[in-house]
Amino acid sequence: MPRYARSEREALVALMSMLGPEAPTLNEGWRTRDLAAHLAVRERRPDAAAGIVLAPLRGYAERVRREVAAGDWAQLLDRLRHPPLWSPVSNPLVDDLTNTLEFFIHHEDVRRARAEWRPRELPAGLDRALWRRASMLARLALRRFPARLLVQAPGQGEIGAGRGGESLRMVGTPGELALFLSGRQRVAEVRLSGQPELTERLRAARLGF
């Protein structure tokens, strides 16, 4: 059975290795060194990783991330390439569940920060895995949006989201939907239809967790 979390991790590390530590990413203010450090802290420093989602710990998490980012680049990539077996988010029992979407999105953060990027044609299995995650992300990311949204991935399915009201339709492949719903609207190839003011508001909204 394919392990898409592993293949996306390997592709991201290979791309970072090729580009070097100072290449741009879609993450505001972050170079590849910063993104690699974020991922390393997430799976190797549980004491600091909580600050990724908990505001009171965010300052501590950022200090740790900067310390990790300032270290040796080759060593940082090696740590990212080989996550520890004890990691609460990257051990073999949970790796695909917790890391498929994480590494797909961050792989695209590096790919799409370059001028010559093109969408990838993804394996059918990865499309299915990303749709499962994108459908959950849609319910979370759009739960307060003041419209009724129909989110569709042709060949995969559709779900409803939003608070209700005017109807909007969002259509894209699972990967493009995942990028849009995680806050990467400007690079996600997603079609929106409905009331123009609401579609523009959605394209500018702060989405993601």
C-alpha positions as CSV (number, residue, x, y, z in Angstrom):
1,M,0.0,0.0,0.0
2,P,1.5,3.4,-1.0
3,R,2.6,5.6,1.8
4,Y,1.9,9.1,0.6
5,A,3.1,10.9,3.7
6,R,6.5,9.3,3.1
7,S,6.6,10.0,-0.6
8,E,5.6,13.7,-0.1
9,R,8.2,14.0,2.7
10,E,10.9,12.6,0.5
11,A,10.0,14.8,-2.4
12,L,10.0,17.9,-0.2
13,V,13.4,17.1,1.3
14,A,14.8,16.5,-2.2
15,L,13.5,19.8,-3.4
16,M,14.8,21.7,-0.4
17,S,18.2,20.0,-0.8
18,M,18.3,21.2,-4.4
19,L,17.2,24.8,-3.7
20,G,19.2,25.4,-0.5
21,P,18.2,27.0,2.8
22,E,17.3,30.5,1.6
23,A,14.8,29.6,-1.1
24,P,11.4,31.3,-0.9
25,T,8.2,29.6,0.3
26,L,4.6,30.6,0.3
27,N,4.7,31.0,4.1
28,E,5.1,34.7,4.8
29,G,8.5,35.6,6.0
30,W,9.8,32.0,5.8
31,R,12.6,30.6,3.7
32,T,13.1,26.9,3.2
33,R,15.3,26.8,6.3
34,D,12.4,28.2,8.4
35,L,9.9,25.7,6.9
36,A,12.2,22.8,7.5
37,A,12.6,23.9,11.1
38,H,8.9,24.2,11.6
39,L,8.4,20.6,10.5
40,A,11.3,19.3,12.6
41,V,9.9,21.0,15.7
42,R,6.5,19.7,15.0
43,E,7.7,16.1,15.1
44,R,10.7,16.2,17.4
45,R,9.9,18.9,20.1
46,P,6.5,18.1,21.7
47,D,7.2,20.8,24.3
48,A,7.3,23.4,21.6
49,A,5.0,21.9,19.0
50,A,2.0,22.7,21.1
51,G,2.7,26.3,20.4
52,I,1.8,25.8,16.8
53,V,-1.9,25.6,17.8
54,L,-2.0,27.1,21.3
55,A,-1.6,30.9,21.4
56,P,-0.1,31.1,24.9
57,L,2.8,28.9,23.9
58,R,3.4,30.5,20.5
59,G,6.3,32.7,21.6
60,Y,8.2,29.7,23.0
61,A,7.5,27.6,19.9
62,E,8.8,30.4,17.7
63,R,12.0,30.8,19.8
64,V,12.6,27.0,19.5
65,R,11.9,27.1,15.7
66,R,14.4,29.9,15.2
67,E,17.1,28.0,17.1
68,V,16.5,24.9,15.0
69,A,16.5,27.0,11.8
70,A,19.9,28.5,12.7
71,G,21.5,25.1,12.9
72,D,23.4,23.1,10.2
73,W,21.3,22.9,7.0
74,A,22.4,19.4,6.0
75,Q,21.7,18.0,9.5
76,L,18.3,19.7,9.6
77,L,17.3,18.0,6.3
78,D,18.6,14.7,7.5
79,R,16.4,15.0,10.6
80,L,13.5,15.8,8.5
81,R,14.2,12.9,6.2
82,H,14.3,10.4,9.1
83,P,11.7,11.2,11.7
84,P,12.1,9.5,15.1
85,L,10.0,6.4,15.7
86,W,8.8,7.9,19.0
87,S,7.3,11.0,17.4
88,P,3.7,11.5,18.4
89,V,2.9,12.8,14.8
90,S,5.3,10.8,12.7
91,N,5.5,7.3,14.1
92,P,4.5,4.5,11.7
93,L,1.1,4.0,13.3
94,V,-0.1,7.6,12.6
95,D,2.2,8.9,9.9
96,D,-0.2,8.7,7.0
97,L,-3.1,10.1,9.0
98,T,-1.2,13.1,10.4
99,N,1.3,13.8,7.7
100,T,-0.2,13.2,4.2
101,L,-1.9,16.6,4.1
102,E,0.9,18.3,6.1
103,F,3.7,17.3,3.7
104,F,1.6,17.7,0.6
105,I,0.8,21.3,1.5
106,H,4.4,22.2,2.5
107,H,5.8,20.5,-0.6
108,E,3.5,22.8,-2.6
109,D,4.6,25.8,-0.4
110,V,8.1,25.4,-1.8
111,R,7.1,24.3,-5.4
112,R,4.6,27.2,-5.9
113,A,6.9,29.9,-4.6
114,R,8.9,29.4,-7.8
115,A,7.9,31.3,-10.9
116,E,7.8,28.2,-13.1
117,W,5.5,26.0,-11.0
118,R,2.8,23.9,-12.6
119,P,0.1,21.7,-10.9
120,R,1.1,18.1,-10.5
121,E,-0.9,15.2,-11.8
122,L,-1.3,13.2,-8.5
123,P,-1.8,9.4,-8.1
124,A,-5.4,8.4,-7.8
125,G,-4.7,7.1,-4.3
126,L,-3.3,10.4,-3.2
127,D,-6.3,12.2,-4.6
128,R,-8.6,10.0,-2.6
129,A,-6.5,10.6,0.6
130,L,-6.5,14.3,0.0
131,W,-10.2,14.5,-0.6
132,R,-10.9,12.8,2.8
133,R,-8.8,15.4,4.5
134,A,-10.0,18.4,2.4
135,S,-13.6,17.5,3.1
136,M,-12.9,17.7,6.9
137,L,-10.8,20.8,6.4
138,A,-13.7,22.5,4.5
139,R,-16.1,22.0,7.4
140,L,-13.6,23.5,9.8
141,A,-12.2,26.3,7.7
142,L,-15.6,27.4,6.4
143,R,-17.7,26.9,9.5
144,R,-18.1,30.7,10.1
145,F,-18.3,31.8,6.5
146,P,-21.6,33.6,5.9
147,A,-22.8,31.5,3.0
148,R,-23.9,28.0,2.1
149,L,-21.0,26.4,0.2
150,L,-21.1,23.3,-1.9
151,V,-17.5,22.0,-2.1
152,Q,-17.0,19.6,-5.0
153,A,-14.1,17.4,-6.2
154,P,-15.2,15.8,-9.5
155,G,-14.9,12.0,-9.3
156,Q,-14.4,12.1,-5.5
157,G,-17.5,13.6,-4.0
158,E,-19.1,16.8,-2.5
159,I,-19.9,18.2,0.9
160,G,-21.7,21.2,2.3
161,A,-20.1,23.8,4.5
162,G,-20.6,27.3,5.8
163,R,-23.2,29.0,8.0
164,G,-25.9,29.3,5.4
165,G,-27.4,32.1,3.4
166,E,-26.3,32.8,-0.2
167,S,-25.1,29.7,-2.1
168,L,-21.6,29.4,-3.5
169,R,-20.0,26.5,-5.3
170,M,-16.3,25.6,-5.0
171,V,-14.9,23.1,-7.5
172,G,-11.4,21.7,-7.8
173,T,-9.2,18.6,-7.5
174,P,-8.6,17.4,-3.9
175,G,-5.1,18.9,-3.8
176,E,-6.2,22.3,-5.0
177,L,-9.1,22.4,-2.6
178,A,-6.8,21.5,0.3
179,L,-4.5,24.3,-0.7
180,F,-7.3,26.8,-1.0
181,L,-8.9,25.7,2.3
182,S,-5.5,25.9,4.1
183,G,-5.1,29.6,3.2
184,R,-3.3,29.4,-0.1
185,Q,-6.1,30.8,-2.2
186,R,-3.9,32.9,-4.4
187,V,-2.1,29.8,-5.8
188,A,-4.9,27.2,-5.7
189,E,-6.6,26.4,-9.0
190,V,-10.2,26.3,-7.7
191,R,-13.3,27.5,-9.5
192,L,-15.8,29.6,-7.5
193,S,-19.3,30.5,-8.6
194,G,-21.9,32.5,-6.9
195,Q,-22.5,36.1,-5.7
196,P,-19.3,38.0,-6.8
197,E,-18.9,39.9,-3.5
198,L,-18.9,36.7,-1.5
199,T,-16.6,34.9,-3.9
200,E,-14.1,37.7,-3.5
201,R,-14.5,37.7,0.2
202,L,-13.8,33.9,0.3
203,R,-10.6,34.4,-1.8
204,A,-9.4,37.0,0.7
205,A,-10.5,35.2,3.9
206,R,-8.1,33.9,6.5
207,L,-8.6,30.1,6.1
208,G,-7.0,27.1,7.7
209,F,-6.7,26.1,11.3
